[in-house]
Amino acid sequence: MLSQAVVRASSTTSMIARRGFHSTRAQMSSPYHYPEGPRSNIPFNPLTKWFALRYWSFMAVGFGAPFGIAVWQTKKNQ
């Protein structure tokens, strides 16, 4: 009984050791594989000329919109 457990344990470890996940290469022809590397997983290009202006404009509008809406709501019935 004990010898069967030892054989089963040793065969399990050898089966796990044989699994070569690193041996398969990425298939670039697949429609589900996207390019890898820095700045490849974001929907904008931070290297453009006007990126800083567009970024800070977006941040200013996002920060200022709630305050502008609050002022508009308090002034509209007066």
mmCIF file of the N, C-alpha and C atoms, coordinates in Angstrom:
data_MODEL
# 
_entry.id   MODEL 
# 
loop_
_atom_site.group_PDB 
_atom_site.id 
_atom_site.type_symbol 
_atom_site.label_atom_id 
_atom_site.label_alt_id 
_atom_site.label_comp_id 
_atom_site.label_asym_id 
_atom_site.label_entity_id 
_atom_site.label_seq_id 
_atom_site.pdbx_PDB_ins_code 
_atom_site.Cartn_x 
_atom_site.Cartn_y 
_atom_site.Cartn_z 
_atom_site.occupancy 
_atom_site.B_iso_or_equiv 
_atom_site.pdbx_formal_charge 
_atom_site.auth_seq_id 
_atom_site.auth_comp_id 
_atom_site.auth_asym_id 
_atom_site.auth_atom_id 
_atom_site.pdbx_PDB_model_num 
ATOM 1   N N  . MET A 1 1  ? 0.821   -1.187 0.000   1.00 0.00 ? 1  MET A N  1 
ATOM 2   C CA . MET A 1 1  ? 0.000   0.000  0.000   1.00 0.00 ? 1  MET A CA 1 
ATOM 3   C C  . MET A 1 1  ? 0.868   1.255  0.000   1.00 0.00 ? 1  MET A C  1 
ATOM 4   N N  . LEU A 1 2  ? 1.880   1.234  0.838   1.00 0.00 ? 2  LEU A N  1 
ATOM 5   C CA . LEU A 1 2  ? 2.779   2.380  0.903   1.00 0.00 ? 2  LEU A CA 1 
ATOM 6   C C  . LEU A 1 2  ? 3.604   2.496  -0.376  1.00 0.00 ? 2  LEU A C  1 
ATOM 7   N N  . SER A 1 3  ? 3.973   1.364  -0.947  1.00 0.00 ? 3  SER A N  1 
ATOM 8   C CA . SER A 1 3  ? 4.766   1.400  -2.175  1.00 0.00 ? 3  SER A CA 1 
ATOM 9   C C  . SER A 1 3  ? 3.957   1.970  -3.345  1.00 0.00 ? 3  SER A C  1 
ATOM 10  N N  . GLN A 1 4  ? 2.650   1.726  -3.371  1.00 0.00 ? 4  GLN A N  1 
ATOM 11  C CA . GLN A 1 4  ? 1.814   2.302  -4.430  1.00 0.00 ? 4  GLN A CA 1 
ATOM 12  C C  . GLN A 1 4  ? 1.750   3.817  -4.317  1.00 0.00 ? 4  GLN A C  1 
ATOM 13  N N  . ALA A 1 5  ? 1.691   4.329  -3.090  1.00 0.00 ? 5  ALA A N  1 
ATOM 14  C CA . ALA A 1 5  ? 1.658   5.779  -2.878  1.00 0.00 ? 5  ALA A CA 1 
ATOM 15  C C  . ALA A 1 5  ? 2.971   6.404  -3.328  1.00 0.00 ? 5  ALA A C  1 
ATOM 16  N N  . VAL A 1 6  ? 4.072   5.731  -3.060  1.00 0.00 ? 6  VAL A N  1 
ATOM 17  C CA . VAL A 1 6  ? 5.387   6.253  -3.472  1.00 0.00 ? 6  VAL A CA 1 
ATOM 18  C C  . VAL A 1 6  ? 5.491   6.270  -4.992  1.00 0.00 ? 6  VAL A C  1 
ATOM 19  N N  . VAL A 1 7  ? 5.050   5.209  -5.643  1.00 0.00 ? 7  VAL A N  1 
ATOM 20  C CA . VAL A 1 7  ? 5.097   5.147  -7.102  1.00 0.00 ? 7  VAL A CA 1 
ATOM 21  C C  . VAL A 1 7  ? 4.198   6.207  -7.706  1.00 0.00 ? 7  VAL A C  1 
ATOM 22  N N  . ARG A 1 8  ? 3.002   6.386  -7.132  1.00 0.00 ? 8  ARG A N  1 
ATOM 23  C CA . ARG A 1 8  ? 2.070   7.398  -7.639  1.00 0.00 ? 8  ARG A CA 1 
ATOM 24  C C  . ARG A 1 8  ? 2.646   8.806  -7.465  1.00 0.00 ? 8  ARG A C  1 
ATOM 25  N N  . ALA A 1 9  ? 3.276   9.072  -6.327  1.00 0.00 ? 9  ALA A N  1 
ATOM 26  C CA . ALA A 1 9  ? 3.871   10.383 -6.080  1.00 0.00 ? 9  ALA A CA 1 
ATOM 27  C C  . ALA A 1 9  ? 5.033   10.644 -7.020  1.00 0.00 ? 9  ALA A C  1 
ATOM 28  N N  . SER A 1 10 ? 5.853   9.638  -7.273  1.00 0.00 ? 10 SER A N  1 
ATOM 29  C CA . SER A 1 10 ? 6.994   9.858  -8.159  1.00 0.00 ? 10 SER A CA 1 
ATOM 30  C C  . SER A 1 10 ? 6.543   10.038 -9.604  1.00 0.00 ? 10 SER A C  1 
ATOM 31  N N  . SER A 1 11 ? 5.481   9.344  -10.020 1.00 0.00 ? 11 SER A N  1 
ATOM 32  C CA . SER A 1 11 ? 5.009   9.522  -11.389 1.00 0.00 ? 11 SER A CA 1 
ATOM 33  C C  . SER A 1 11 ? 4.335   10.877 -11.566 1.00 0.00 ? 11 SER A C  1 
ATOM 34  N N  . THR A 1 12 ? 3.709   11.379 -10.499 1.00 0.00 ? 12 THR A N  1 
ATOM 35  C CA . THR A 1 12 ? 3.073   12.698 -10.574 1.00 0.00 ? 12 THR A CA 1 
ATOM 36  C C  . THR A 1 12 ? 4.117   13.795 -10.737 1.00 0.00 ? 12 THR A C  1 
ATOM 37  N N  . THR A 1 13 ? 5.195   13.715 -9.983  1.00 0.00 ? 13 THR A N  1 
ATOM 38  C CA . THR A 1 13 ? 6.228   14.748 -10.097 1.00 0.00 ? 13 THR A CA 1 
ATOM 39  C C  . THR A 1 13 ? 6.916   14.691 -11.453 1.00 0.00 ? 13 THR A C  1 
ATOM 40  N N  . SER A 1 14 ? 7.101   13.483 -11.994 1.00 0.00 ? 14 SER A N  1 
ATOM 41  C CA . SER A 1 14 ? 7.732   13.412 -13.311 1.00 0.00 ? 14 SER A CA 1 
ATOM 42  C C  . SER A 1 14 ? 6.794   13.934 -14.389 1.00 0.00 ? 14 SER A C  1 
ATOM 43  N N  . MET A 1 15 ? 5.477   13.746 -14.211 1.00 0.00 ? 15 MET A N  1 
ATOM 44  C CA . MET A 1 15 ? 4.525   14.260 -15.188 1.00 0.00 ? 15 MET A CA 1 
ATOM 45  C C  . MET A 1 15 ? 4.492   15.794 -15.147 1.00 0.00 ? 15 MET A C  1 
ATOM 46  N N  . ILE A 1 16 ? 4.589   16.358 -13.945 1.00 0.00 ? 16 ILE A N  1 
ATOM 47  C CA . ILE A 1 16 ? 4.591   17.817 -13.818 1.00 0.00 ? 16 ILE A CA 1 
ATOM 48  C C  . ILE A 1 16 ? 5.889   18.379 -14.410 1.00 0.00 ? 16 ILE A C  1 
ATOM 49  N N  . ALA A 1 17 ? 6.984   17.694 -14.201 1.00 0.00 ? 17 ALA A N  1 
ATOM 50  C CA . ALA A 1 17 ? 8.270   18.164 -14.709 1.00 0.00 ? 17 ALA A CA 1 
ATOM 51  C C  . ALA A 1 17 ? 8.311   18.129 -16.230 1.00 0.00 ? 17 ALA A C  1 
ATOM 52  N N  . ARG A 1 18 ? 7.542   17.248 -16.854 1.00 0.00 ? 18 ARG A N  1 
ATOM 53  C CA . ARG A 1 18 ? 7.546   17.148 -18.304 1.00 0.00 ? 18 ARG A CA 1 
ATOM 54  C C  . ARG A 1 18 ? 6.716   18.217 -18.987 1.00 0.00 ? 18 ARG A C  1 
ATOM 55  N N  . ARG A 1 19 ? 5.880   18.917 -18.256 1.00 0.00 ? 19 ARG A N  1 
ATOM 56  C CA . ARG A 1 19 ? 5.017   19.918 -18.874 1.00 0.00 ? 19 ARG A CA 1 
ATOM 57  C C  . ARG A 1 19 ? 5.866   21.126 -19.251 1.00 0.00 ? 19 ARG A C  1 
ATOM 58  N N  . GLY A 1 20 ? 6.086   21.350 -20.521 1.00 0.00 ? 20 GLY A N  1 
ATOM 59  C CA . GLY A 1 20 ? 6.962   22.427 -20.960 1.00 0.00 ? 20 GLY A CA 1 
ATOM 60  C C  . GLY A 1 20 ? 6.167   23.624 -21.458 1.00 0.00 ? 20 GLY A C  1 
ATOM 61  N N  . PHE A 1 21 ? 5.745   24.487 -20.541 1.00 0.00 ? 21 PHE A N  1 
ATOM 62  C CA . PHE A 1 21 ? 4.992   25.661 -20.953 1.00 0.00 ? 21 PHE A CA 1 
ATOM 63  C C  . PHE A 1 21 ? 5.872   26.642 -21.741 1.00 0.00 ? 21 PHE A C  1 
ATOM 64  N N  . HIS A 1 22 ? 7.147   26.658 -21.460 1.00 0.00 ? 22 HIS A N  1 
ATOM 65  C CA . HIS A 1 22 ? 8.039   27.590 -22.132 1.00 0.00 ? 22 HIS A CA 1 
ATOM 66  C C  . HIS A 1 22 ? 8.443   27.115 -23.525 1.00 0.00 ? 22 HIS A C  1 
ATOM 67  N N  . SER A 1 23 ? 8.092   25.891 -23.871 1.00 0.00 ? 23 SER A N  1 
ATOM 68  C CA . SER A 1 23 ? 8.555   25.378 -25.148 1.00 0.00 ? 23 SER A CA 1 
ATOM 69  C C  . SER A 1 23 ? 7.687   25.810 -26.331 1.00 0.00 ? 23 SER A C  1 
ATOM 70  N N  . THR A 1 24 ? 6.508   26.342 -26.067 1.00 0.00 ? 24 THR A N  1 
ATOM 71  C CA . THR A 1 24 ? 5.661   26.794 -27.171 1.00 0.00 ? 24 THR A CA 1 
ATOM 72  C C  . THR A 1 24 ? 5.894   28.281 -27.400 1.00 0.00 ? 24 THR A C  1 
ATOM 73  N N  . ARG A 1 25 ? 6.091   28.649 -28.647 1.00 0.00 ? 25 ARG A N  1 
ATOM 74  C CA . ARG A 1 25 ? 6.335   30.052 -28.955 1.00 0.00 ? 25 ARG A CA 1 
ATOM 75  C C  . ARG A 1 25 ? 5.015   30.745 -29.285 1.00 0.00 ? 25 ARG A C  1 
ATOM 76  N N  . ALA A 1 26 ? 5.011   32.051 -29.194 1.00 0.00 ? 26 ALA A N  1 
ATOM 77  C CA . ALA A 1 26 ? 3.816   32.835 -29.494 1.00 0.00 ? 26 ALA A CA 1 
ATOM 78  C C  . ALA A 1 26 ? 3.525   32.774 -30.988 1.00 0.00 ? 26 ALA A C  1 
ATOM 79  N N  . GLN A 1 27 ? 2.294   32.581 -31.326 1.00 0.00 ? 27 GLN A N  1 
ATOM 80  C CA . GLN A 1 27 ? 1.887   32.506 -32.728 1.00 0.00 ? 27 GLN A CA 1 
ATOM 81  C C  . GLN A 1 27 ? 1.490   33.907 -33.184 1.00 0.00 ? 27 GLN A C  1 
ATOM 82  N N  . MET A 1 28 ? 2.326   34.550 -33.949 1.00 0.00 ? 28 MET A N  1 
ATOM 83  C CA . MET A 1 28 ? 2.054   35.920 -34.388 1.00 0.00 ? 28 MET A CA 1 
ATOM 84  C C  . MET A 1 28 ? 0.959   35.975 -35.448 1.00 0.00 ? 28 MET A C  1 
ATOM 85  N N  . SER A 1 29 ? 0.645   34.832 -36.073 1.00 0.00 ? 29 SER A N  1 
ATOM 86  C CA . SER A 1 29 ? -0.400  34.840 -37.084 1.00 0.00 ? 29 SER A CA 1 
ATOM 87  C C  . SER A 1 29 ? -1.791  34.722 -36.472 1.00 0.00 ? 29 SER A C  1 
ATOM 88  N N  . SER A 1 30 ? -1.858  34.497 -35.187 1.00 0.00 ? 30 SER A N  1 
ATOM 89  C CA . SER A 1 30 ? -3.144  34.345 -34.518 1.00 0.00 ? 30 SER A CA 1 
ATOM 90  C C  . SER A 1 30 ? -3.805  35.713 -34.359 1.00 0.00 ? 30 SER A C  1 
ATOM 91  N N  . PRO A 1 31 ? -5.123  35.807 -34.570 1.00 0.00 ? 31 PRO A N  1 
ATOM 92  C CA . PRO A 1 31 ? -5.791  37.100 -34.378 1.00 0.00 ? 31 PRO A CA 1 
ATOM 93  C C  . PRO A 1 31 ? -5.935  37.472 -32.914 1.00 0.00 ? 31 PRO A C  1 
ATOM 94  N N  . TYR A 1 32 ? -5.605  36.558 -31.999 1.00 0.00 ? 32 TYR A N  1 
ATOM 95  C CA . TYR A 1 32 ? -5.755  36.819 -30.573 1.00 0.00 ? 32 TYR A CA 1 
ATOM 96  C C  . TYR A 1 32 ? -4.450  37.177 -29.894 1.00 0.00 ? 32 TYR A C  1 
ATOM 97  N N  . HIS A 1 33 ? -3.368  37.280 -30.629 1.00 0.00 ? 33 HIS A N  1 
ATOM 98  C CA . HIS A 1 33 ? -2.089  37.648 -30.039 1.00 0.00 ? 33 HIS A CA 1 
ATOM 99  C C  . HIS A 1 33 ? -1.764  39.090 -30.429 1.00 0.00 ? 33 HIS A C  1 
ATOM 100 N N  . TYR A 1 34 ? -1.516  39.898 -29.456 1.00 0.00 ? 34 TYR A N  1 
ATOM 101 C CA . TYR A 1 34 ? -1.229  41.306 -29.692 1.00 0.00 ? 34 TYR A CA 1 
ATOM 102 C C  . TYR A 1 34 ? 0.242   41.575 -29.433 1.00 0.00 ? 34 TYR A C  1 
ATOM 103 N N  . PRO A 1 35 ? 0.790   42.643 -29.998 1.00 0.00 ? 35 PRO A N  1 
ATOM 104 C CA . PRO A 1 35 ? 2.204   42.934 -29.773 1.00 0.00 ? 35 PRO A CA 1 
ATOM 105 C C  . PRO A 1 35 ? 2.477   43.239 -28.305 1.00 0.00 ? 35 PRO A C  1 
ATOM 106 N N  . GLU A 1 36 ? 3.661   42.902 -27.872 1.00 0.00 ? 36 GLU A N  1 
ATOM 107 C CA . GLU A 1 36 ? 4.038   43.101 -26.488 1.00 0.00 ? 36 GLU A CA 1 
ATOM 108 C C  . GLU A 1 36 ? 5.113   44.166 -26.402 1.00 0.00 ? 36 GLU A C  1 
ATOM 109 N N  . GLY A 1 37 ? 5.284   44.704 -25.207 1.00 0.00 ? 37 GLY A N  1 
ATOM 110 C CA . GLY A 1 37 ? 6.330   45.675 -24.973 1.00 0.00 ? 37 GLY A CA 1 
ATOM 111 C C  . GLY A 1 37 ? 5.778   46.942 -24.367 1.00 0.00 ? 37 GLY A C  1 
ATOM 112 N N  . PRO A 1 38 ? 6.653   47.883 -24.069 1.00 0.00 ? 38 PRO A N  1 
ATOM 113 C CA . PRO A 1 38 ? 6.203   49.124 -23.429 1.00 0.00 ? 38 PRO A CA 1 
ATOM 114 C C  . PRO A 1 38 ? 5.324   49.955 -24.364 1.00 0.00 ? 38 PRO A C  1 
ATOM 115 N N  . ARG A 1 39 ? 4.282   50.527 -23.822 1.00 0.00 ? 39 ARG A N  1 
ATOM 116 C CA . ARG A 1 39 ? 3.320   51.405 -24.514 1.00 0.00 ? 39 ARG A CA 1 
ATOM 117 C C  . ARG A 1 39 ? 2.537   50.694 -25.603 1.00 0.00 ? 39 ARG A C  1 
ATOM 118 N N  . SER A 1 40 ? 2.512   49.375 -25.616 1.00 0.00 ? 40 SER A N  1 
ATOM 119 C CA . SER A 1 40 ? 1.741   48.687 -26.644 1.00 0.00 ? 40 SER A CA 1 
ATOM 120 C C  . SER A 1 40 ? 0.353   48.305 -26.153 1.00 0.00 ? 40 SER A C  1 
ATOM 121 N N  . ASN A 1 41 ? 0.091   48.427 -24.857 1.00 0.00 ? 41 ASN A N  1 
ATOM 122 C CA . ASN A 1 41 ? -1.196  48.012 -24.320 1.00 0.00 ? 41 ASN A CA 1 
ATOM 123 C C  . ASN A 1 41 ? -2.049  49.198 -23.875 1.00 0.00 ? 41 ASN A C  1 
ATOM 124 N N  . ILE A 1 42 ? -1.743  50.394 -24.347 1.00 0.00 ? 42 ILE A N  1 
ATOM 125 C CA . ILE A 1 42 ? -2.551  51.566 -24.002 1.00 0.00 ? 42 ILE A CA 1 
ATOM 126 C C  . ILE A 1 42 ? -3.182  52.128 -25.278 1.00 0.00 ? 42 ILE A C  1 
ATOM 127 N N  . PRO A 1 43 ? -4.365  52.720 -25.167 1.00 0.00 ? 43 PRO A N  1 
ATOM 128 C CA . PRO A 1 43 ? -5.075  53.157 -26.375 1.00 0.00 ? 43 PRO A CA 1 
ATOM 129 C C  . PRO A 1 43 ? -4.654  54.532 -26.894 1.00 0.00 ? 43 PRO A C  1 
ATOM 130 N N  . PHE A 1 44 ? -3.512  55.037 -26.478 1.00 0.00 ? 44 PHE A N  1 
ATOM 131 C CA . PHE A 1 44 ? -3.036  56.334 -26.959 1.00 0.00 ? 44 PHE A CA 1 
ATOM 132 C C  . PHE A 1 44 ? -1.520  56.274 -27.071 1.00 0.00 ? 44 PHE A C  1 
ATOM 133 N N  . ASN A 1 45 ? -0.951  57.247 -27.756 1.00 0.00 ? 45 ASN A N  1 
ATOM 134 C CA . ASN A 1 45 ? 0.489   57.285 -27.966 1.00 0.00 ? 45 ASN A CA 1 
ATOM 135 C C  . ASN A 1 45 ? 1.087   58.435 -27.164 1.00 0.00 ? 45 ASN A C  1 
ATOM 136 N N  . PRO A 1 46 ? 1.792   58.157 -26.068 1.00 0.00 ? 46 PRO A N  1 
ATOM 137 C CA . PRO A 1 46 ? 2.360   59.235 -25.260 1.00 0.00 ? 46 PRO A CA 1 
ATOM 138 C C  . PRO A 1 46 ? 3.594   59.887 -25.869 1.00 0.00 ? 46 PRO A C  1 
ATOM 139 N N  . LEU A 1 47 ? 4.018   59.442 -27.029 1.00 0.00 ? 47 LEU A N  1 
ATOM 140 C CA . LEU A 1 47 ? 5.213   60.019 -27.645 1.00 0.00 ? 47 LEU A CA 1 
ATOM 141 C C  . LEU A 1 47 ? 4.898   61.096 -28.672 1.00 0.00 ? 47 LEU A C  1 
ATOM 142 N N  . THR A 1 48 ? 3.630   61.447 -28.840 1.00 0.00 ? 48 THR A N  1 
ATOM 143 C CA . THR A 1 48 ? 3.282   62.461 -29.821 1.00 0.00 ? 48 THR A CA 1 
ATOM 144 C C  . THR A 1 48 ? 3.619   63.855 -29.300 1.00 0.00 ? 48 THR A C  1 
ATOM 145 N N  . LYS A 1 49 ? 3.595   64.819 -30.196 1.00 0.00 ? 49 LYS A N  1 
ATOM 146 C CA . LYS A 1 49 ? 3.983   66.193 -29.874 1.00 0.00 ? 49 LYS A CA 1 
ATOM 147 C C  . LYS A 1 49 ? 3.004   66.850 -28.904 1.00 0.00 ? 49 LYS A C  1 
ATOM 148 N N  . TRP A 1 50 ? 1.705   66.616 -29.075 1.00 0.00 ? 50 TRP A N  1 
ATOM 149 C CA . TRP A 1 50 ? 0.687   67.305 -28.294 1.00 0.00 ? 50 TRP A CA 1 
ATOM 150 C C  . TRP A 1 50 ? 0.130   66.471 -27.147 1.00 0.00 ? 50 TRP A C  1 
ATOM 151 N N  . PHE A 1 51 ? 0.808   65.399 -26.782 1.00 0.00 ? 51 PHE A N  1 
ATOM 152 C CA . PHE A 1 51 ? 0.277   64.522 -25.746 1.00 0.00 ? 51 PHE A CA 1 
ATOM 153 C C  . PHE A 1 51 ? 0.136   65.229 -24.403 1.00 0.00 ? 51 PHE A C  1 
ATOM 154 N N  . ALA A 1 52 ? 1.120   65.990 -23.993 1.00 0.00 ? 52 ALA A N  1 
ATOM 155 C CA . ALA A 1 52 ? 1.081   66.655 -22.679 1.00 0.00 ? 52 ALA A CA 1 
ATOM 156 C C  . ALA A 1 52 ? -0.081  67.644 -22.614 1.00 0.00 ? 52 ALA A C  1 
ATOM 157 N N  . LEU A 1 53 ? -0.298  68.410 -23.684 1.00 0.00 ? 53 LEU A N  1 
ATOM 158 C CA . LEU A 1 53 ? -1.400  69.363 -23.694 1.00 0.00 ? 53 LEU A CA 1 
ATOM 159 C C  . LEU A 1 53 ? -2.744  68.647 -23.626 1.00 0.00 ? 53 LEU A C  1 
ATOM 160 N N  . ARG A 1 54 ? -2.917  67.592 -24.395 1.00 0.00 ? 54 ARG A N  1 
ATOM 161 C CA . ARG A 1 54 ? -4.174  66.836 -24.369 1.00 0.00 ? 54 ARG A CA 1 
ATOM 162 C C  . ARG A 1 54 ? -4.381  66.149 -23.028 1.00 0.00 ? 54 ARG A C  1 
ATOM 163 N N  . TYR A 1 55 ? -3.313  65.636 -22.443 1.00 0.00 ? 55 TYR A N  1 
ATOM 164 C CA . TYR A 1 55 ? -3.413  64.953 -21.152 1.00 0.00 ? 55 TYR A CA 1 
ATOM 165 C C  . TYR A 1 55 ? -3.867  65.925 -20.066 1.00 0.00 ? 55 TYR A C  1 
ATOM 166 N N  . TRP A 1 56 ? -3.198  67.074 -19.953 1.00 0.00 ? 56 TRP A N  1 
ATOM 167 C CA . TRP A 1 56 ? -3.544  68.011 -18.890 1.00 0.00 ? 56 TRP A CA 1 
ATOM 168 C C  . TRP A 1 56 ? -4.887  68.680 -19.143 1.00 0.00 ? 56 TRP A C  1 
ATOM 169 N N  . SER A 1 57 ? -5.270  68.846 -20.398 1.00 0.00 ? 57 SER A N  1 
ATOM 170 C CA . SER A 1 57 ? -6.618  69.354 -20.688 1.00 0.00 ? 57 SER A CA 1 
ATOM 171 C C  . SER A 1 57 ? -7.673  68.363 -20.227 1.00 0.00 ? 57 SER A C  1 
ATOM 172 N N  . PHE A 1 58 ? -7.467  67.117 -20.494 1.00 0.00 ? 58 PHE A N  1 
ATOM 173 C CA . PHE A 1 58 ? -8.400  66.068 -20.057 1.00 0.00 ? 58 PHE A CA 1 
ATOM 174 C C  . PHE A 1 58 ? -8.498  66.036 -18.536 1.00 0.00 ? 58 PHE A C  1 
ATOM 175 N N  . MET A 1 59 ? -7.362  66.142 -17.856 1.00 0.00 ? 59 MET A N  1 
ATOM 176 C CA . MET A 1 59 ? -7.361  66.141 -16.392 1.00 0.00 ? 59 MET A CA 1 
ATOM 177 C C  . MET A 1 59 ? -8.057  67.377 -15.837 1.00 0.00 ? 59 MET A C  1 
ATOM 178 N N  . ALA A 1 60 ? -7.846  68.541 -16.429 1.00 0.00 ? 60 ALA A N  1 
ATOM 179 C CA . ALA A 1 60 ? -8.474  69.780 -15.951 1.00 0.00 ? 60 ALA A CA 1 
ATOM 180 C C  . ALA A 1 60 ? -9.982  69.736 -16.136 1.00 0.00 ? 60 ALA A C  1 
ATOM 181 N N  . VAL A 1 61 ? -10.438 69.223 -17.281 1.00 0.00 ? 61 VAL A N  1 
ATOM 182 C CA . VAL A 1 61 ? -11.883 69.116 -17.510 1.00 0.00 ? 61 VAL A CA 1 
ATOM 183 C C  . VAL A 1 61 ? -12.492 68.116 -16.537 1.00 0.00 ? 61 VAL A C  1 
ATOM 184 N N  . GLY A 1 62 ? -11.840 66.997 -16.325 1.00 0.00 ? 62 GLY A N  1 
ATOM 185 C CA . GLY A 1 62 ? -12.345 65.993 -15.396 1.00 0.00 ? 62 GLY A CA 1 
ATOM 186 C C  . GLY A 1 62 ? -12.388 66.484 -13.967 1.00 0.00 ? 62 GLY A C  1 
ATOM 187 N N  . PHE A 1 63 ? -11.424 67.294 -13.567 1.00 0.00 ? 63 PHE A N  1 
ATOM 188 C CA . PHE A 1 63 ? -11.418 67.827 -12.209 1.00 0.00 ? 63 PHE A CA 1 
ATOM 189 C C  . PHE A 1 63 ? -12.381 68.997 -12.068 1.00 0.00 ? 63 PHE A C  1 
ATOM 190 N N  . GLY A 1 64 ? -12.467 69.841 -13.090 1.00 0.00 ? 64 GLY A N  1 
ATOM 191 C CA . GLY A 1 64 ? -13.281 71.052 -12.985 1.00 0.00 ? 64 GLY A CA 1 
ATOM 192 C C  . GLY A 1 64 ? -14.753 70.854 -13.287 1.00 0.00 ? 64 GLY A C  1 
ATOM 193 N N  . ALA A 1 65 ? -15.115 69.809 -13.992 1.00 0.00 ? 65 ALA A N  1 
ATOM 194 C CA . ALA A 1 65 ? -16.516 69.594 -14.365 1.00 0.00 ? 65 ALA A CA 1 
ATOM 195 C C  . ALA A 1 65 ? -17.450 69.503 -13.159 1.00 0.00 ? 65 ALA A C  1 
ATOM 196 N N  . PRO A 1 66 ? -17.139 68.747 -12.113 1.00 0.00 ? 66 PRO A N  1 
ATOM 197 C CA . PRO A 1 66 ? -18.062 68.713 -10.972 1.00 0.00 ? 66 PRO A CA 1 
ATOM 198 C C  . PRO A 1 66 ? -18.260 70.074 -10.316 1.00 0.00 ? 66 PRO A C  1 
ATOM 199 N N  . PHE A 1 67 ? -17.208 70.859 -10.253 1.00 0.00 ? 67 PHE A N  1 
ATOM 200 C CA . PHE A 1 67 ? -17.327 72.187 -9.652  1.00 0.00 ? 67 PHE A CA 1 
ATOM 201 C C  . PHE A 1 67 ? -18.155 73.103 -10.547 1.00 0.00 ? 67 PHE A C  1 
ATOM 202 N N  . GLY A 1 68 ? -17.933 73.027 -11.852 1.00 0.00 ? 68 GLY A N  1 
ATOM 203 C CA . GLY A 1 68 ? -18.729 73.825 -12.782 1.00 0.00 ? 68 GLY A CA 1 
ATOM 204 C C  . GLY A 1 68 ? -20.197 73.437 -12.756 1.00 0.00 ? 68 GLY A C  1 
ATOM 205 N N  . ILE A 1 69 ? -20.475 72.166 -12.677 1.00 0.00 ? 69 ILE A N  1 
ATOM 206 C CA . ILE A 1 69 ? -21.855 71.703 -12.607 1.00 0.00 ? 69 ILE A CA 1 
ATOM 207 C C  . ILE A 1 69 ? -22.507 72.152 -11.309 1.00 0.00 ? 69 ILE A C  1 
ATOM 208 N N  . ALA A 1 70 ? -21.764 72.111 -10.205 1.00 0.00 ? 70 ALA A N  1 
ATOM 209 C CA . ALA A 1 70 ? -22.313 72.556 -8.923  1.00 0.00 ? 70 ALA A CA 1 
ATOM 210 C C  . ALA A 1 70 ? -22.635 74.041 -8.955  1.00 0.00 ? 70 ALA A C  1 
ATOM 211 N N  . VAL A 1 71 ? -21.766 74.847 -9.527  1.00 0.00 ? 71 VAL A N  1 
ATOM 212 C CA . VAL A 1 71 ? -22.031 76.292 -9.631  1.00 0.00 ? 71 VAL A CA 1 
ATOM 213 C C  . VAL A 1 71 ? -23.239 76.531 -10.526 1.00 0.00 ? 71 VAL A C  1 
ATOM 214 N N  . TRP A 1 72 ? -23.340 75.837 -11.640 1.00 0.00 ? 72 TRP A N  1 
ATOM 215 C CA . TRP A 1 72 ? -24.464 75.998 -12.552 1.00 0.00 ? 72 TRP A CA 1 
ATOM 216 C C  . TRP A 1 72 ? -25.774 75.610 -11.873 1.00 0.00 ? 72 TRP A C  1 
ATOM 217 N N  . GLN A 1 73 ? -25.766 74.526 -11.104 1.00 0.00 ? 73 GLN A N  1 
ATOM 218 C CA . GLN A 1 73 ? -26.976 74.094 -10.413 1.00 0.00 ? 73 GLN A CA 1 
ATOM 219 C C  . GLN A 1 73 ? -27.409 75.097 -9.346  1.00 0.00 ? 73 GLN A C  1 
ATOM 220 N N  . THR A 1 74 ? -26.487 75.727 -8.665  1.00 0.00 ? 74 THR A N  1 
ATOM 221 C CA . THR A 1 74 ? -26.868 76.692 -7.630  1.00 0.00 ? 74 THR A CA 1 
ATOM 222 C C  . THR A 1 74 ? -27.310 78.027 -8.233  1.00 0.00 ? 74 THR A C  1 
ATOM 223 N N  . LYS A 1 75 ? -26.831 78.382 -9.403  1.00 0.00 ? 75 LYS A N  1 
ATOM 224 C CA . LYS A 1 75 ? -27.173 79.674 -10.004 1.00 0.00 ? 75 LYS A CA 1 
ATOM 225 C C  . LYS A 1 75 ? -28.386 79.629 -10.932 1.00 0.00 ? 75 LYS A C  1 
ATOM 226 N N  . LYS A 1 76 ? -28.821 78.469 -11.385 1.00 0.00 ? 76 LYS A N  1 
ATOM 227 C CA . LYS A 1 76 ? -29.828 78.423 -12.460 1.00 0.00 ? 76 LYS A CA 1 
ATOM 228 C C  . LYS A 1 76 ? -31.219 78.835 -12.009 1.00 0.00 ? 76 LYS A C  1 
ATOM 229 N N  . ASN A 1 77 ? -31.566 78.729 -10.738 1.00 0.00 ? 77 ASN A N  1 
ATOM 230 C CA . ASN A 1 77 ? -32.919 79.103 -10.291 1.00 0.00 ? 77 ASN A CA 1 
ATOM 231 C C  . ASN A 1 77 ? -32.982 80.494 -9.694  1.00 0.00 ? 77 ASN A C  1 
ATOM 232 N N  . GLN A 1 78 ? -31.911 81.238 -9.771  1.00 0.00 ? 78 GLN A N  1 
ATOM 233 C CA . GLN A 1 78 ? -31.932 82.581 -9.168  1.00 0.00 ? 78 GLN A CA 1 
ATOM 234 C C  . GLN A 1 78 ? -32.297 83.657 -10.157 1.00 0.00 ? 78 GLN A C  1 
# 
